[in-house]
Amino acid sequence: MDLEWRLVDSKAIAAEAYDPEAEVIYLRFHDGAEWAYEACPADVWEAMTAPAQSRGQFFHKHLKDKPQHRVA
């Protein structure tokens, strides 16, 4: 799968990507770990990537408890 990673200006998150067909948000953290967060329809992705949205705050509030697995 070829994801289009976007760099993020965040203290914890280095890059983000989204697979709309699988409804999975991918996050690459500054330590190099990549995680996939499932059950994320397009509206969740749009809310997370909205201008001025803190990725760290959004992660802790909305993604941390979703089904997840490490991908790298």
Protein Blocks (a to p, Z undefined) as FASTA:
>chain_A
ZZdddddddfkbmbdcddfklopacdddfkopacddehiafklmmmmmpghiafklmmmm
mmmmmccddfZZ
